[in-house]
């Protein structure tokens, strides 16, 4: 476990000189300091024995009820008995761990006795080879059995931590190849103990230190977590330097991701640069961003923020960042029942919309009065219709042409007003020359002459809203002045054909000029070959 004296002794002079530069970082507001809860288990090293266990609830209260999920301690590495776990304080930590299934027990385990005795490299190399050959297997088997018996078989074991440095006897640099063999042997021995569920955490120092820590990596089959100890010291002057330096924080994250391992920060805290709130803020942000399995701050001077009172600015940043946001006391708003004044359901007076029938002025079947463009009507030549040889029905006697009776007005029997269009009367002609027809709103179709009674001509209704002229072919109403019947057309002589087409000039003009017809006569003669009819 780290001590201030050991930390100072293990740092080179150049690092000490660089560490004397203060950062002078200003405090940030609590909102800027706050980091989101990433679900990472948080803890702190508070002491190795019962005192460390007892301080955990006090730290939690200081952080506003923040749950301290990680209990972190170290086995003494002066004798093999300590490495075997024959220390009483393990029972205190086991009880703490078993009190809550969500807790995590992290135990740093040395790989060599006399671990902080400053053993020279040559002797360290011999000890590494002895471990690789199995000389120390029994010590680690006993440790595994001790942890299982205490009910903490899922302990996270930080084995041979900071192996890339120069401080500990279990360092890697004197013989990296055999050191990896030794690590694998320890893991194999401890995993062979029945009931174990250990997780092994490979945790070097940040930076290169004495050797690039990847050269000591024992292999994915023997590592469960890749951790990193990172204090506020060189190499690097800023936190960005700590990220980007060789074997720095970014390398750690990338290496773990490449090997599909979880990451951790078993040790982190202040050191050479004193009270540095910017470091604390940036480290907490880094942790929140990369979501390690767990992290524990080393909380004693000069590294700490709770028990160490010489870092007040960093303390404030740490506390503001990790204290859960506790909403103010939820004072239940008195539920004053809002007087439910029943809104008088005033029935909307359903005033029945009088079903006033839309005055449907009977639109006479008259085309929309269109002022005729003064255009010369196209003369329509009545095509003589060749009659189908039909024997005229003798039963129907020819009768005089019944003029279209004009319905008298209810008041004064006034003749129908003439249409504003005055057609030019055409004199009847016996030749089939084209004669212009009367341009009226309705052009009467040419009526095929029949040997019977000619049909009454329809009266063109005036656009003036007068009583519609109703033709009465069934019961003709008496007209004020009955029209004079026209002479009955003569039957055509034998072997000759004459067709007469009556021309209707309208009611008022017919009174002036009388009924007119256009007749066509065909003389077939005796030798024409047609059957006389």
VOGU-3710 file (C-alpha; in Angstrom, 3 decimals, decimal comma):
1> xxxxxxxxxx> 0,000/0,000/0,000  1,272/3,475/-0,779  2,707/5,764/1,876  3,815/9,405/1,515  7,412/8,470/2,297  7,458/5,693/-0,271  5,888/7,942/-2,926  8,489/10,666/-2,394  11,341/8,196/-2,514  10,169/6,656/-5,731
11> xxxxxxxxxx> 10,046/9,861/-7,735  13,002/11,223/-9,659  14,449/14,696/-9,074  13,217/16,000/-12,392  9,659/15,023/-11,543  9,940/16,758/-8,174  11,103/19,962/-9,860  8,256/19,845/-12,350  5,792/19,138/-9,560  6,647/22,394/-7,770
21> xxxxxxxxxx> 4,773/24,381/-10,434  1,312/25,213/-9,226  -1,487/25,145/-11,677  -3,484/27,995/-10,148  -6,656/26,521/-11,531  -9,790/28,332/-10,445  -12,754/26,719/-8,820  -15,628/25,850/-11,035  -19,211/26,249/-10,121  -21,012/23,186/-8,757
31> xxxxxxxxxx> -22,940/22,807/-11,991  -19,706/22,599/-13,989  -18,189/20,166/-11,508  -21,084/17,773/-11,490  -20,625/14,582/-13,426  -23,342/12,219/-14,411  -23,695/9,016/-12,454  -22,251/6,469/-14,861  -23,049/3,443/-12,707  -19,359/3,009/-11,853
41> xxxxxxxxxx> -18,731/1,610/-8,377  -16,993/4,291/-6,297  -14,829/3,900/-3,223  -11,834/5,299/-1,368  -8,858/3,875/0,443  -9,409/5,148/4,001  -7,173/2,772/6,001  -6,134/-0,863/5,633  -7,824/-2,315/8,737  -10,977/-1,861/10,835
51> xxxxxxxxxx> -10,581/1,926/10,805  -10,967/1,915/7,036  -14,182/-0,080/7,320  -15,555/2,214/10,032  -14,913/5,384/8,017  -16,944/4,327/4,970  -20,370/5,413/6,298  -18,932/8,775/7,389  -17,576/9,407/3,894  -20,970/8,494/2,493
61> xxxxxxxxxx> -22,722/11,032/4,709  -20,136/13,698/3,799  -21,029/13,094/0,157  -24,708/13,658/0,821  -25,602/10,000/1,022  -23,513/8,840/-1,926  -23,294/5,045/-1,861  -19,770/3,795/-1,273  -19,757/0,470/-3,078  -16,039/-0,339/-3,075
71> xxxxxxxxxx> -14,041/-1,342/-0,019  -10,338/-1,211/-0,819  -7,395/-2,456/1,246  -3,899/-3,993/0,924  -2,233/-7,101/2,284  1,087/-6,406/3,983  3,996/-7,559/1,877  6,741/-7,773/4,457  6,270/-11,508/5,156  4,642/-14,404/3,380
81> xxxxxxxxxx> 2,198/-14,796/6,236  0,615/-11,469/5,351  0,433/-12,410/1,665  -1,313/-15,656/2,659  -4,038/-13,543/4,291  -3,245/-14,429/7,866  -4,312/-11,001/9,105  -7,360/-10,326/11,271  -8,648/-7,290/9,415  -9,732/-9,452/6,473
91> xxxxxxxxxx> -12,640/-10,581/8,617  -13,805/-6,965/9,069  -13,762/-6,382/5,324  -15,532/-9,661/4,661  -18,367/-8,687/7,003  -18,700/-5,317/5,284  -18,796/-6,953/1,862  -21,386/-9,553/2,867  -23,734/-6,903/4,271  -24,781/-5,874/0,758
101> xxxxxxxxxx> -24,691/-7,908/-2,444  -24,021/-4,759/-4,463  -20,681/-4,118/-2,754  -17,242/-4,932/-4,128  -14,160/-5,920/-2,182  -10,836/-4,922/-3,812  -7,649/-6,409/-2,363  -4,100/-5,494/-3,446  -1,887/-8,616/-3,217  1,954/-8,449/-3,370
111> xxxxxxxxxx> 3,797/-11,063/-5,433  6,940/-11,068/-3,254  7,842/-10,826/0,419  9,950/-7,833/1,504  7,989/-6,019/-1,131  9,111/-2,486/-0,162  12,649/-3,326/0,926  14,371/-1,752/-2,107  15,732/-5,087/-3,301  18,210/-4,647/-6,210
121> xxxxxxxxxx> 17,277/-5,735/-9,731  19,648/-8,729/-9,789  18,046/-10,240/-6,711  14,554/-9,392/-8,007  15,319/-11,342/-11,189  16,220/-14,445/-9,123  12,972/-14,115/-7,102  10,938/-13,817/-10,304  12,484/-17,001/-11,712  11,800/-18,832/-8,454
131> xxxxxxxxxx> 8,161/-17,812/-8,621  7,924/-18,881/-12,274  9,195/-22,316/-11,268  6,434/-22,726/-8,636  8,440/-22,095/-5,471  5,739/-19,744/-4,053  2,587/-21,561/-5,194  1,677/-22,650/-1,682  1,360/-19,066/-0,417  -1,210/-18,102/-3,029
141> xxxxxxxxxx> -3,159/-21,321/-2,584  -3,518/-20,498/1,106  -4,674/-16,987/0,310  -7,350/-18,279/-2,041  -8,592/-20,770/0,557  -8,683/-18,011/3,189  -10,820/-15,704/1,059  -13,236/-18,473/0,123  -13,587/-19,450/3,779  -14,418/-15,840/4,711
151> xxxxxxxxxx> -17,252/-15,803/2,180  -15,602/-13,402/-0,263  -14,684/-15,690/-3,167  -15,521/-12,923/-5,661  -12,777/-10,594/-4,421  -11,105/-8,395/-7,030  -7,394/-9,124/-6,654  -5,030/-6,373/-7,806  -2,015/-8,642/-8,190  1,514/-7,163/-8,377
161> xxxxxxxxxx> 0,225/-3,571/-8,884  2,463/-0,904/-10,458  4,725/-3,628/-11,802  6,149/-1,231/-14,439  7,718/1,009/-11,762  10,823/0,755/-9,606  9,345/0,717/-6,095  8,230/-2,819/-5,374  10,082/-6,097/-5,251  7,356/-7,602/-7,455
171> xxxxxxxxxx> 8,351/-5,268/-10,306  8,574/-6,597/-13,863  11,562/-4,872/-15,464  14,364/-7,195/-14,212  12,864/-10,181/-16,089  9,639/-9,446/-18,034  9,351/-12,900/-19,622  9,541/-14,860/-16,378  7,439/-12,245/-14,608  4,561/-13,045/-16,952
181> xxxxxxxxxx> 5,055/-16,757/-16,337  4,981/-16,103/-12,607  1,717/-14,129/-12,869  0,061/-16,922/-14,867  1,175/-19,485/-12,278  -0,344/-17,498/-9,387  -3,660/-17,069/-11,231  -3,771/-20,752/-12,140  -3,125/-21,822/-8,538  -5,789/-19,511/-7,049
191> xxxxxxxxxx> -8,395/-20,435/-9,644  -7,881/-24,097/-8,814  -9,306/-23,599/-5,305  -12,922/-24,842/-5,125  -15,572/-22,153/-4,770  -13,439/-19,267/-6,009  -14,821/-16,523/-8,306  -11,843/-14,198/-8,271  -11,259/-11,403/-10,761  -7,631/-10,472/-11,447
201> xxxxxxxxxx> -6,830/-6,810/-12,103  -3,624/-5,949/-14,008  -2,916/-2,353/-12,834  0,303/-0,576/-13,881  1,321/3,023/-13,197  0,271/5,633/-15,741  3,105/6,345/-18,174  6,190/4,407/-19,153  7,925/4,527/-15,768  10,672/1,863/-15,774
211> xxxxxxxxxx> 9,200/-0,215/-18,613  6,275/0,031/-20,983  3,567/-1,811/-19,098  2,247/-3,638/-22,155  5,529/-5,619/-22,140  4,467/-7,130/-18,811  0,920/-8,045/-19,858  0,521/-11,796/-19,093  -2,279/-12,522/-21,567  -6,048/-12,312/-21,835
221> xxxxxxxxxx> -6,659/-15,747/-20,314  -5,090/-14,608/-17,026  -6,477/-11,085/-16,760  -10,059/-10,000/-16,090  -9,623/-6,244/-15,620  -6,987/-3,806/-16,891  -6,529/-1,061/-14,317  -4,262/1,969/-13,947  -2,952/3,955/-10,969  -2,817/7,627/-11,878
231> xxxxxxxxxx> -1,758/10,459/-9,541  -1,321/14,143/-10,299  2,381/14,049/-11,081  4,717/13,756/-14,026  5,352/12,837/-16,650  3,320/15,622/-18,229  2,373/19,066/-16,960  -1,345/19,051/-17,684  -4,146/16,559/-17,629  -4,110/16,519/-21,409
241> xxxxxxxxxx> -0,488/15,374/-21,190  -1,567/12,552/-18,891  -4,043/11,468/-21,515  -1,799/11,568/-24,572  1,596/10,563/-23,186  3,046/7,139/-24,081  1,337/4,490/-21,971  -0,982/7,179/-20,634  -4,700/7,266/-19,982  -5,680/6,996/-23,641
251> xxxxxxxxxx> -3,352/4,063/-24,221  -4,892/2,354/-21,216  -8,422/2,713/-22,551  -7,446/1,670/-26,080  -5,470/-1,360/-24,911  -8,323/-2,605/-22,718  -10,816/-2,149/-25,520  -8,586/-4,064/-27,948  -8,425/-6,947/-25,474  -12,130/-6,696/-24,559
261> xxxxxxxxxx> -11,447/-6,090/-20,901  -13,078/-3,845/-18,335  -10,981/-0,987/-16,966  -10,475/0,324/-13,438  -8,651/3,038/-11,470  -7,698/1,364/-8,169  -5,598/4,378/-7,101  -5,842/8,021/-8,091  -5,484/11,359/-6,315  -3,449/14,533/-5,823
271> xxxxxxxxxx> 0,311/14,506/-5,369  3,137/16,666/-6,669  1,111/19,722/-7,668  -0,689/20,141/-4,376  -4,270/21,380/-4,265  -5,206/21,101/-7,921  -8,982/21,246/-8,465  -8,548/21,123/-12,242  -6,938/17,698/-11,997  -9,751/16,390/-9,788
281> xxxxxxxxxx> -12,409/17,793/-12,114  -10,781/16,357/-15,232  -10,160/12,953/-13,648  -13,788/12,653/-12,563  -14,925/13,645/-16,037  -12,609/11,040/-17,567  -14,040/8,384/-15,270  -17,599/9,372/-16,120  -16,769/9,283/-19,823  -15,054/5,879/-19,943
291> xxxxxxxxxx> -17,119/4,107/-17,264  -14,615/1,859/-15,488  -15,800/-1,082/-13,444  -14,750/0,796/-10,317  -12,496/3,592/-9,044  -11,093/4,413/-5,599  -9,408/7,657/-4,624  -6,474/7,373/-2,211  -7,768/9,476/0,661  -4,878/10,433/2,908
301> xxxxxxxxxx> -2,424/13,309/2,665  -1,102/14,445/0,294  -3,477/12,579/-2,067  -6,866/12,899/-0,390  -9,844/15,221/-0,354  -11,824/14,144/2,713  -9,398/13,175/5,469  -6,686/15,477/4,121  -7,537/19,136/4,912  -4,714/20,707/2,919
311> xxxxxxxxxx> -6,601/20,506/-0,421  -9,756/22,583/0,159  -10,350/23,592/-3,449  -9,974/20,051/-4,733  -12,157/18,887/-1,867  -14,960/21,193/-2,970  -14,743/19,998/-6,567  -14,788/16,346/-5,508  -17,714/16,821/-3,156  -19,782/18,880/-5,580
321> xxxxxxxxxx> -19,198/16,351/-8,353  -20,145/13,230/-6,423  -22,834/14,457/-4,045  -26,111/13,239/-5,449  -28,554/15,907/-6,401  -31,076/15,777/-3,658  -34,233/17,655/-4,499  -35,520/19,940/-1,818  -37,930/18,536/0,667  -40,969/17,589/-1,217
331> xxxxxxxxxx> -43,571/19,576/0,622  -46,775/18,052/-0,486  -48,813/20,765/-2,009  -52,014/20,839/-0,062  -54,537/19,464/-2,360  -57,099/22,152/-1,917  -60,040/20,798/-3,725  -60,861/23,278/-6,334  -64,495/24,030/-5,864  -65,986/22,360/-8,778
341> xxxxxxxxxx> -68,547/24,915/-9,649  -70,692/23,058/-12,026  -70,781/25,040/-15,119  -74,425/25,470/-15,784  -75,052/23,505/-18,810  -77,098/26,098/-20,497  -78,498/24,264/-23,401  -77,671/26,120/-26,454  -81,025/27,179/-27,713  -81,414/25,058/-30,679
351> xxxxxxxxxx> -83,295/27,545/-32,697  -84,669/25,436/-35,429  -83,495/26,959/-38,552  -86,691/27,614/-40,355  -86,722/25,324/-43,222  -87,473/28,140/-45,499  -87,510/26,518/-48,846  -85,130/28,183/-51,081  -87,421/30,008/-53,392  -86,947/27,929/-56,383
361> xxxxxxxxxx> -88,014/30,160/-59,131  -88,959/27,685/-61,782  -86,322/28,350/-64,242  -88,118/28,096/-67,525  -86,610/25,670/-69,861  -85,237/28,595/-71,667  -81,626/28,947/-72,456  -79,886/31,690/-70,619  -80,852/34,846/-72,441  -77,888/35,414/-74,544
371> xxxxxxxxxx> -77,694/38,502/-76,558  -77,165/36,986/-79,921  -74,103/38,109/-81,644  -75,306/39,795/-84,791  -74,164/37,053/-86,994  -75,770/35,917/-90,181  -77,393/32,622/-89,407  -76,007/29,808/-91,386  -78,693/28,846/-93,893  -79,791/25,351/-93,208
381> xxxxxxxxxx> -80,929/23,476/-96,232  -83,739/21,170/-95,240  -82,727/17,816/-96,482  -85,702/16,285/-98,240  -86,444/13,154/-96,403  -87,400/10,386/-98,706  -90,483/8,951/-97,101  -90,702/5,345/-96,484  -93,496/4,042/-98,729  -96,233/3,821/-96,252
391> xxxxxxxxxx> -99,855/3,570/-97,033  -101,568/6,450/-95,396  -103,930/5,378/-92,761  -107,413/6,062/-94,109  -108,886/6,030/-90,638  -107,361/9,384/-89,682  -109,114/12,128/-91,488  -107,111/15,199/-92,217  -108,069/17,964/-89,964  -107,327/21,592/-90,074
401> xxxxxxxxxx> -104,054/22,632/-88,514  -104,630/23,461/-84,922  -102,620/26,476/-83,965  -100,713/26,401/-80,704  -103,001/27,980/-78,182  -101,271/30,543/-76,000  -102,290/30,193/-72,378  -104,013/33,405/-71,360  -102,538/35,260/-68,408  -104,624/35,034/-65,288
411> xxxxxxxxxx> -105,247/38,769/-65,515  -105,427/40,034/-69,080  -105,139/37,709/-72,006  -102,138/39,427/-73,404  -100,450/37,915/-76,421  -97,005/36,546/-75,823  -94,356/39,169/-76,098  -92,318/38,787/-79,218  -88,745/37,666/-78,994  -86,259/40,473/-79,466
421> xxxxxxxxxx> -84,792/38,564/-82,325  -86,679/39,492/-85,449  -85,962/36,939/-88,083  -86,196/37,991/-91,663  -89,237/36,249/-93,178  -88,455/34,052/-96,086  -90,936/33,794/-98,908  -91,982/30,243/-99,620  -90,426/28,701/-102,598  -91,166/25,547/-104,406
431> xxxxxxxxxx> -87,506/24,954/-105,100  -85,254/23,289/-102,579  -83,202/26,433/-102,209  -81,852/27,063/-98,739  -83,924/29,355/-96,656  -82,697/30,820/-93,401  -84,573/29,560/-90,454  -85,684/31,685/-87,582  -82,853/32,063/-85,027  -84,528/31,375/-81,800
441> xxxxxxxxxx> -83,438/29,978/-78,467  -84,548/26,588/-79,686  -84,143/25,763/-83,338  -87,143/23,627/-84,303  -86,300/20,469/-86,015  -87,700/20,145/-89,531  -90,956/18,313/-89,391  -91,488/15,566/-91,841  -94,771/16,290/-93,677  -97,380/13,737/-93,148
451> xxxxxxxxxx> -100,552/13,188/-95,101  -102,218/13,505/-91,736  -102,472/16,491/-89,477  -99,391/18,705/-89,288  -98,004/19,003/-85,792  -98,446/22,286/-83,999  -95,396/24,460/-83,952  -93,916/25,043/-80,480  -94,144/28,578/-79,217  -90,810/30,030/-78,338
461> xxxxxxxxxx> -91,057/31,183/-74,736  -89,997/34,752/-74,094  -87,202/35,409/-71,614  -89,699/37,538/-69,738  -91,098/35,624/-66,818  -94,559/35,170/-68,267  -96,703/32,148/-67,971  -95,133/29,340/-69,930  -96,848/28,505/-73,116  -98,223/25,045/-72,736
471> xxxxxxxxxx> -98,910/23,190/-75,920  -102,130/21,337/-75,601  -102,316/18,587/-78,128  -104,861/16,845/-75,936  -107,278/19,474/-74,637  -106,604/22,780/-76,377  -107,748/25,717/-74,374  -109,601/28,387/-76,330  -107,390/31,190/-77,519  -108,651/34,751/-77,517
481> xxxxxxxxxx> -108,633/34,838/-81,291  -108,586/31,426/-82,951  -106,384/31,306/-85,937  -107,911/30,851/-89,327  -107,400/27,302/-90,594  -105,192/27,021/-93,580  -106,363/25,233/-96,726  -105,788/21,494/-96,738  -102,949/20,494/-98,981  -103,965/18,549/-102,038
491> xxxxxxxxxx> -103,066/14,953/-102,487  -100,330/14,464/-104,970  -101,415/12,945/-108,248  -100,675/9,375/-109,126  -97,126/8,636/-110,080  -95,980/11,937/-108,739  -94,573/12,875/-105,401  -94,837/16,181/-103,667  -93,614/16,852/-100,119  -94,425/20,001/-98,344
501> xxxxxxxxxx> -92,551/21,124/-95,245  -94,430/23,691/-93,199  -92,347/26,672/-92,098  -93,020/28,085/-88,677  -92,297/31,805/-88,351  -93,492/32,064/-84,810  -96,908/32,875/-83,548  -96,994/36,561/-84,214  -95,514/36,402/-87,736  -97,699/33,484/-88,668
511> xxxxxxxxxx> -100,680/35,683/-87,969  -99,366/38,149/-90,503  -98,231/35,940/-93,347  -100,174/32,798/-92,577  -98,879/29,264/-92,647  -96,243/28,699/-95,243  -94,730/25,528/-96,586  -91,852/24,544/-98,766  -92,910/21,844/-101,215  -90,829/19,561/-103,345
521> xxxxxxxxxx> -92,386/17,728/-106,241  -90,955/14,710/-107,942  -92,589/13,526/-111,136  -91,643/9,956/-111,725  -93,793/9,412/-114,825  -95,327/6,276/-116,125  -92,083/4,776/-117,316  -90,035/5,392/-114,245  -90,272/1,808/-113,103  -91,477/2,723/-109,654
531> xxx> -94,607/1,256/-108,314  -97,309/3,917/-108,287  -98,295/4,983/-104,825
//
